[in-house]
Amino acid sequence: MKVAVQRWGNSLAVRIPKAIAVESDLNDGVFVDLKLVGGKVVLVPLRVRRYNLGALLAKVKADNLHHEAETGNPVGKEPW
C-alpha cells in the first residue's frame, strides 16, 4: 500500500490506513517502537502489561518471601 510522508511541525508523519490499523490492533494513543531495520522503518506496537493482583500473590511462596527489613528508629512523626 502506498502512502505519502507529510510534514507535521518539524517532523514527518505517515498516516496509517484504517485497514492496517484494524489488522494490527492499533488505536489512537497506542505507543509503538520505531526502529530502523536494514534500512527499513519498522513500527512495532507496544503492549501494556495488565497485572492481576491475585495471580501475582499466588506466586509468593515461602522460598521467595522476603523477611521484614529493619529501617531503624523513627526520625519524624511516623505513626509506626
C-alpha positions as a LaTeX table, in Angstrom:
\begin{tabular}{lrrr}
\hline
Residue & $x$ (\AA) & $y$ (\AA) & $z$ (\AA) \\
\hline
Met1 & 0.00 & 0.00 & 0.00 \\
Lys2 & 1.45 & 3.36 & $-0.99$ \\
Val3 & 1.05 & 6.28 & 1.45 \\
Ala4 & 2.58 & 9.76 & 1.49 \\
Val5 & 5.04 & 11.11 & 4.04 \\
Gln6 & 3.84 & 14.56 & 5.19 \\
Arg7 & 5.30 & 17.34 & 7.30 \\
Trp8 & 3.92 & 17.62 & 10.84 \\
Gly9 & 5.58 & 20.58 & 12.58 \\
Asn10 & 9.33 & 19.97 & 12.42 \\
Ser11 & 8.81 & 16.22 & 11.96 \\
Leu12 & 7.48 & 13.92 & 9.28 \\
Ala13 & 4.38 & 11.76 & 9.62 \\
Val14 & 2.73 & 8.83 & 7.87 \\
Arg15 & $-0.99$ & 8.15 & 8.20 \\
Ile16 & $-1.80$ & 4.53 & 8.93 \\
Pro17 & $-4.80$ & 3.44 & 6.84 \\
Lys18 & $-7.77$ & 2.07 & 8.77 \\
Ala19 & $-7.43$ & $-1.44$ & 7.31 \\
Ile20 & $-3.82$ & $-1.69$ & 8.54 \\
Ala21 & $-4.73$ & $-0.17$ & 11.92 \\
Val22 & $-7.56$ & $-2.67$ & 12.43 \\
Glu23 & $-5.48$ & $-5.66$ & 11.37 \\
Ser24 & $-2.56$ & $-4.66$ & 13.61 \\
Asp25 & $-4.85$ & $-3.64$ & 16.51 \\
Leu26 & $-3.53$ & $-0.06$ & 16.55 \\
Asn27 & $-5.70$ & 2.61 & 18.15 \\
Asp28 & $-5.33$ & 6.29 & 18.90 \\
Gly29 & $-2.86$ & 6.77 & 21.75 \\
Val30 & $-1.18$ & 3.35 & 21.46 \\
Phe31 & 2.61 & 3.57 & 21.76 \\
Val32 & 4.82 & 1.94 & 19.16 \\
Asp33 & 8.52 & 1.15 & 19.00 \\
Leu34 & 10.02 & 2.86 & 15.93 \\
Lys35 & 13.08 & 1.09 & 14.53 \\
Leu36 & 15.31 & 1.24 & 11.50 \\
Val37 & 15.99 & $-2.36$ & 10.43 \\
Gly38 & 18.11 & $-2.96$ & 7.36 \\
Gly39 & 17.30 & 0.50 & 6.02 \\
Lys40 & 13.55 & 0.00 & 6.52 \\
Val41 & 11.32 & 1.82 & 9.00 \\
Val42 & 9.53 & $-0.67$ & 11.25 \\
Leu43 & 6.74 & 0.11 & 13.76 \\
Val44 & 6.07 & $-2.45$ & 16.48 \\
Pro45 & 3.06 & $-1.90$ & 18.78 \\
Leu46 & 3.99 & $-1.81$ & 22.47 \\
Arg47 & 1.51 & $-3.69$ & 24.57 \\
Val48 & 0.84 & $-2.55$ & 28.12 \\
Arg49 & 1.09 & $-5.42$ & 30.55 \\
Arg50 & $-2.01$ & $-5.86$ & 32.66 \\
Tyr51 & $-1.30$ & $-7.32$ & 36.08 \\
Asn52 & $-3.72$ & $-9.26$ & 38.25 \\
Leu53 & $-3.06$ & $-8.96$ & 41.98 \\
Gly54 & $-4.43$ & $-12.43$ & 42.72 \\
Ala55 & $-2.17$ & $-14.04$ & 40.10 \\
Leu56 & 0.86 & $-12.14$ & 41.40 \\
Leu57 & 0.16 & $-13.07$ & 45.03 \\
Ala58 & $-0.28$ & $-16.73$ & 44.02 \\
Lys59 & 3.39 & $-16.71$ & 43.00 \\
Val60 & 4.52 & $-15.77$ & 46.53 \\
Lys61 & 5.88 & $-18.88$ & 48.22 \\
Ala62 & 7.87 & $-19.50$ & 51.39 \\
Asp63 & 11.12 & $-19.74$ & 49.41 \\
Asn64 & 10.72 & $-16.35$ & 47.69 \\
Leu65 & 9.13 & $-14.43$ & 50.57 \\
His66 & 11.31 & $-11.62$ & 51.86 \\
His67 & 11.84 & $-11.14$ & 55.56 \\
Glu68 & 10.94 & $-7.95$ & 57.35 \\
Ala69 & 13.56 & $-5.25$ & 56.77 \\
Glu70 & 14.79 & $-3.16$ & 59.69 \\
Thr71 & 14.75 & 0.52 & 58.83 \\
Gly72 & 15.96 & 1.94 & 62.13 \\
Asn73 & 14.26 & 4.18 & 64.66 \\
Pro74 & 11.64 & 6.75 & 63.65 \\
Val75 & 13.14 & 10.13 & 62.76 \\
Gly76 & 9.95 & 12.14 & 62.33 \\
Lys77 & 6.27 & 11.74 & 63.04 \\
Glu78 & 5.85 & 8.28 & 61.54 \\
Pro79 & 2.79 & 6.54 & 63.05 \\
Trp80 & 4.59 & 3.19 & 63.43 \\
\hline
\end{tabular}
